[in-house]
Amino acid sequence: MMTTVLYRIAFIICLTSAAFCSQAQNQPLISPVKVDSTAISLDSAEQIFLRNNLLLLAQRYNIDAQKALIIQAKLWPNPNLAYARGPIFGIHDQFSNVVNAGFFNYAENTAAISQLILLAGKRNKQIKLAEANAKLAEYQFYDLLRTLKYTLRTDFFNIYYLQQSAKVYNKEISAMQQVVTAFESQQGKGYIAEKEVVRIKAQLYSLQSEYNDLINQINDTQSELRLVMQVKNLYISPIVDTQKNAALDPAAYSLTTLVDTAFKSRTDLKIARANTQISKLNYNYQKALAVPDLTASLGYDRLGSYVQNFHSVGVSMDLPIFNRNQGNIKSAKAMIQVNQTTEKSVEASVEEQLYRALQKAYDNNKLYKNIDPKFSGDFDRLLNEVLINYQRRNIGLLDFLDFYDAYKSNILQINSIQFNRISAFEDINFYTGTNFYN
């Protein structure tokens, strides 16, 4: 009788194993709203991002807008033309009190043309300010590009390793589901203890809950990646060359090399320097505004002066008695100190960020190198052996579930280690503003 029971149990679990192997291969990672799914490499993702991202496009337009202001700054002030004629109602004869038909001969005509002349180099200072603002807009564009590219690359690798982890859940959930189905069909016949069915169900529900959380994490990251790439209704399956990534070495570049490169390439540092330069240019411009501009004019007056046709040349300027632009000059001088201090703060951040990023790269690379390459393969092989031994009742339910849990934890941990390692190299790229590790 006992032999018959064991044979039936073995038969049930053999069917379970076969169904598990079939469904583990075919079960999709998710079953969301209908979207297109595509496998894509990192280079292709970056090309799509560069073509489609609307924030980059808006920043490009901002560069064009700032360059147009350079053209405006180079323009000279327009001359001013004035003309007057009068009286407009004619001249009344003092004897007849009638309008003199020849009043046109007695009308006064005045005309003047004047030109504003900017003094103290205001025009050149305006041009330099406009050029500096255009350069700042370019730096802002490249800093936005650096930030979005970092988000894209980090999300790309994160999705890849999360999807690898999801495959483990798929495999174990499929196996547990089939075991539960097989056990439930035999429940009440005395072949399977009810506590085993309950224990397997509890493990299944736990795996399904964890899997659901993982899928939500993948979908959130997918959403962010789609926004960066500006694509819709697309489920991205990253293609990653793990062998190429395994060859990355943090010792390939010294900290000094990384810091020197960052000081030359970091766009946020260039922005800080540009703001300092703009504040200095603005200070010089505000001092120039304290100098009044000169207006030169030519005038003509007919019948309005001591001679019939009066010609004149004149100049005019404001007297800098009350307003000498004192407040703006003081404010501009203070802004130089503000931006210089900000620049020093950014420089200090660059050094510390790179030091910490390189330290993380060494730590994660060391942890990755300590992993036995055969470890995962051994776990995969033992997974089948544990299932066979459970079928034959050589091990109990708890040992079977403990091994499955250890298998899941092992794969998740390895995927986490690999992602943290790649993420550390991406941090170095981001903090240097250069693709040292591609």
LUMMAR-867986 format. One record per residue (C-alpha): residue number from 0; chain; x, y, z. Coordinates in steps of 0.5 Angstrom, whole numbers, plus 500, padded with zeros to 3 digits. Layout:
REM residues N
    i  ch   px   py   pz
  NUM   A    X    Y    Z
...
//
This chain:
REM residues 438
    i  ch   px   py   pz
    0   A  500  500  500
    1   A  506  505  502
    2   A  509  503  495
    3   A  503  505  491
    4   A  502  512  495
    5   A  509  513  494
    6   A  509  512  486
    7   A  502  516  486
    8   A  506  522  489
    9   A  512  521  485
   10   A  508  521  478
   11   A  504  527  481
   12   A  510  531  482
   13   A  513  528  475
   14   A  507  531  472
   15   A  509  538  476
   16   A  516  538  474
   17   A  514  537  466
   18   A  509  542  466
   19   A  514  547  470
   20   A  519  546  465
   21   A  514  548  459
   22   A  511  554  463
   23   A  517  557  466
   24   A  520  558  459
   25   A  513  560  456
   26   A  511  565  461
   27   A  511  572  460
   28   A  514  577  465
   29   A  508  581  465
   30   A  501  581  462
   31   A  500  588  462
   32   A  495  593  458
   33   A  497  591  450
   34   A  504  594  448
   35   A  509  593  443
   36   A  515  589  446
   37   A  522  590  443
   38   A  529  588  445
   39   A  534  594  444
   40   A  541  595  445
   41   A  544  601  449
   42   A  547  605  443
   43   A  540  604  439
   44   A  536  607  446
   45   A  541  613  446
   46   A  540  615  439
   47   A  532  614  440
   48   A  533  619  446
   49   A  537  624  442
   50   A  532  624  436
   51   A  526  625  440
   52   A  527  628  447
   53   A  523  634  448
   54   A  527  637  453
   55   A  533  637  449
   56   A  529  640  443
   57   A  527  646  448
   58   A  534  647  450
   59   A  536  647  443
   60   A  531  653  442
   61   A  533  656  448
   62   A  540  656  445
   63   A  538  659  438
   64   A  534  665  442
   65   A  540  667  446
   66   A  544  667  440
   67   A  539  672  437
   68   A  540  676  443
   69   A  548  677  440
   70   A  545  680  434
   71   A  541  685  437
   72   A  546  687  442
   73   A  551  689  436
   74   A  545  693  433
   75   A  547  701  434
   76   A  541  706  436
   77   A  537  708  431
   78   A  537  716  429
   79   A  531  720  431
   80   A  528  725  426
   81   A  523  730  429
   82   A  519  735  424
   83   A  514  741  426
   84   A  510  746  422
   85   A  506  751  425
   86   A  501  755  426
   87   A  496  750  424
   88   A  490  754  423
   89   A  493  760  419
   90   A  495  767  421
   91   A  490  772  422
   92   A  491  779  419
   93   A  490  784  425
   94   A  486  789  421
   95   A  482  785  417
   96   A  481  780  422
   97   A  481  775  416
   98   A  485  769  415
   99   A  491  771  411
  100   A  491  767  404
  101   A  498  767  404
  102   A  499  764  411
  103   A  504  759  408
  104   A  509  764  407
  105   A  509  766  414
  106   A  509  759  417
  107   A  515  756  422
  108   A  518  750  420
  109   A  523  746  424
  110   A  527  739  423
  111   A  532  736  427
  112   A  536  729  427
  113   A  539  726  433
  114   A  543  720  434
  115   A  545  717  441
  116   A  552  715  442
  117   A  553  710  447
  118   A  559  712  452
  119   A  564  708  456
  120   A  564  702  451
  121   A  556  700  453
  122   A  555  697  446
  123   A  561  692  447
  124   A  560  690  454
  125   A  552  688  452
  126   A  555  684  446
  127   A  560  680  451
  128   A  554  679  456
  129   A  550  677  450
  130   A  555  672  448
  131   A  556  669  455
  132   A  549  668  456
  133   A  549  664  449
  134   A  555  660  452
  135   A  551  659  458
  136   A  545  656  454
  137   A  550  651  451
  138   A  553  649  457
  139   A  546  648  460
  140   A  544  644  454
  141   A  550  639  455
  142   A  548  639  462
  143   A  541  637  461
  144   A  544  632  456
  145   A  549  629  461
  146   A  543  628  466
  147   A  538  625  462
  148   A  543  620  459
  149   A  545  618  466
  150   A  538  617  467
  151   A  537  613  461
  152   A  543  608  462
  153   A  542  607  469
  154   A  534  605  468
  155   A  537  601  462
  156   A  541  597  466
  157   A  536  597  472
  158   A  531  594  468
  159   A  535  588  465
  160   A  537  586  472
  161   A  530  586  474
  162   A  528  582  468
  163   A  533  577  470
  164   A  530  577  477
  165   A  523  576  474
  166   A  525  570  471
  167   A  527  567  477
  168   A  520  568  480
  169   A  517  566  474
  170   A  520  559  474
  171   A  519  558  482
  172   A  511  561  481
  173   A  510  556  476
  174   A  513  550  479
  175   A  509  552  486
  176   A  503  553  482
  177   A  503  546  479
  178   A  505  543  485
  179   A  499  546  488
  180   A  494  544  483
  181   A  497  537  483
  182   A  496  536  491
  183   A  489  539  491
  184   A  487  534  486
  185   A  489  529  491
  186   A  487  532  497
  187   A  482  528  501
  188   A  485  521  498
  189   A  490  520  504
  190   A  496  521  499
  191   A  498  528  501
  192   A  498  531  508
  193   A  493  538  508
  194   A  499  542  512
  195   A  503  540  506
  196   A  498  543  501
  197   A  497  549  506
  198   A  505  550  506
  199   A  506  550  499
  200   A  500  555  498
  201   A  503  560  503
  202   A  510  560  499
  203   A  506  561  493
  204   A  502  567  495
  205   A  509  570  498
  206   A  512  569  491
  207   A  506  572  487
  208   A  506  578  492
  209   A  514  579  491
  210   A  513  578  484
  211   A  508  583  483
  212   A  512  588  487
  213   A  518  587  482
  214   A  513  588  476
  215   A  511  594  479
  216   A  518  596  480
  217   A  520  594  473
  218   A  514  598  470
  219   A  516  604  474
  220   A  523  604  471
  221   A  520  603  464
  222   A  515  609  465
  223   A  521  613  466
  224   A  525  610  461
  225   A  520  611  456
  226   A  519  619  458
  227   A  527  620  457
  228   A  526  616  450
  229   A  520  620  448
  230   A  516  613  446
  231   A  509  611  447
  232   A  506  604  449
  233   A  513  600  448
  234   A  516  595  453
  235   A  523  595  453
  236   A  527  589  453
  237   A  535  591  454
  238   A  540  587  450
  239   A  546  587  455
  240   A  553  585  453
  241   A  555  582  460
  242   A  562  579  458
  243   A  564  586  456
  244   A  561  589  462
  245   A  565  584  466
  246   A  571  587  463
  247   A  570  593  466
  248   A  576  595  471
  249   A  576  601  476
  250   A  583  601  476
  251   A  584  603  469
  252   A  584  610  471
  253   A  587  614  477
  254   A  583  619  481
  255   A  587  624  479
  256   A  586  623  472
  257   A  578  623  473
  258   A  578  629  477
  259   A  582  633  472
  260   A  578  630  466
  261   A  572  633  471
  262   A  574  640  472
  263   A  575  640  464
  264   A  569  637  462
  265   A  563  637  467
  266   A  558  642  465
  267   A  555  644  471
  268   A  562  646  473
  269   A  562  650  466
  270   A  555  653  468
  271   A  558  655  475
  272   A  564  659  471
  273   A  560  662  466
  274   A  555  665  471
  275   A  561  668  475
  276   A  564  671  468
  277   A  557  673  467
  278   A  557  677  474
  279   A  563  680  472
  280   A  561  682  465
  281   A  555  685  468
  282   A  559  689  474
  283   A  563  692  468
  284   A  556  694  464
  285   A  553  697  470
  286   A  559  701  472
  287   A  559  703  464
  288   A  551  705  465
  289   A  553  710  470
  290   A  556  714  465
  291   A  551  718  461
  292   A  550  717  454
  293   A  551  723  449
  294   A  546  725  444
  295   A  548  729  438
  296   A  543  733  434
  297   A  543  737  427
  298   A  537  742  427
  299   A  534  747  422
  300   A  529  752  424
  301   A  525  757  419
  302   A  522  763  421
  303   A  523  761  428
  304   A  529  765  430
  305   A  533  771  429
  306   A  535  769  422
  307   A  530  766  417
  308   A  533  760  416
  309   A  537  758  422
  310   A  541  752  422
  311   A  544  749  429
  312   A  549  743  431
  313   A  548  741  439
  314   A  549  735  444
  315   A  546  733  450
  316   A  547  729  456
  317   A  544  727  463
  318   A  547  730  469
  319   A  549  724  473
  320   A  547  728  480
  321   A  542  724  483
  322   A  542  717  479
  323   A  549  714  478
  324   A  547  707  478
  325   A  549  706  485
  326   A  545  700  487
  327   A  545  696  481
  328   A  553  697  481
  329   A  553  694  488
  330   A  548  689  487
  331   A  553  686  481
  332   A  559  686  485
  333   A  555  682  491
  334   A  553  677  485
  335   A  560  676  483
  336   A  562  674  490
  337   A  556  669  490
  338   A  557  666  484
  339   A  565  665  486
  340   A  563  662  492
  341   A  558  657  488
  342   A  563  655  483
  343   A  568  653  489
  344   A  562  649  492
  345   A  561  646  485
  346   A  569  644  485
  347   A  569  641  492
  348   A  563  637  490
  349   A  566  634  484
  350   A  572  632  488
  351   A  568  628  493
  352   A  563  625  488
  353   A  569  622  484
  354   A  572  620  490
  355   A  566  616  493
  356   A  564  614  486
  357   A  571  611  485
  358   A  571  608  492
  359   A  564  604  490
  360   A  566  602  484
  361   A  572  598  487
  362   A  568  595  493
  363   A  562  593  488
  364   A  568  590  483
  365   A  571  586  489
  366   A  565  583  491
  367   A  563  581  484
  368   A  570  578  483
  369   A  569  574  489
  370   A  563  571  486
  371   A  564  564  483
  372   A  562  564  476
  373   A  560  556  477
  374   A  556  558  483
  375   A  549  560  479
  376   A  550  554  475
  377   A  551  549  481
  378   A  545  552  484
  379   A  541  551  477
  380   A  543  544  477
  381   A  542  542  484
  382   A  535  545  483
  383   A  533  539  479
  384   A  536  534  484
  385   A  532  537  490
  386   A  526  537  486
  387   A  527  529  484
  388   A  529  528  491
  389   A  523  531  494
  390   A  519  527  489
  391   A  522  521  492
  392   A  521  523  499
  393   A  529  523  500
  394   A  528  530  503
  395   A  522  533  507
  396   A  518  539  505
  397   A  521  544  509
  398   A  528  543  506
  399   A  525  543  499
  400   A  522  550  500
  401   A  528  552  504
  402   A  532  551  498
  403   A  528  554  493
  404   A  528  560  497
  405   A  536  560  497
  406   A  536  559  490
  407   A  531  565  489
  408   A  535  569  494
  409   A  542  567  491
  410   A  540  570  484
  411   A  537  576  486
  412   A  543  578  490
  413   A  547  576  484
  414   A  543  581  480
  415   A  543  586  485
  416   A  551  586  485
  417   A  552  586  478
  418   A  547  592  477
  419   A  550  596  483
  420   A  557  595  480
  421   A  555  597  473
  422   A  551  603  476
  423   A  558  605  480
  424   A  561  605  473
  425   A  556  610  470
  426   A  556  614  476
  427   A  564  615  474
  428   A  562  617  467
  429   A  556  622  470
  430   A  561  625  475
  431   A  567  626  470
  432   A  562  628  464
  433   A  566  623  460
  434   A  564  616  458
  435   A  570  613  461
  436   A  567  606  462
  437   A  562  605  456
//
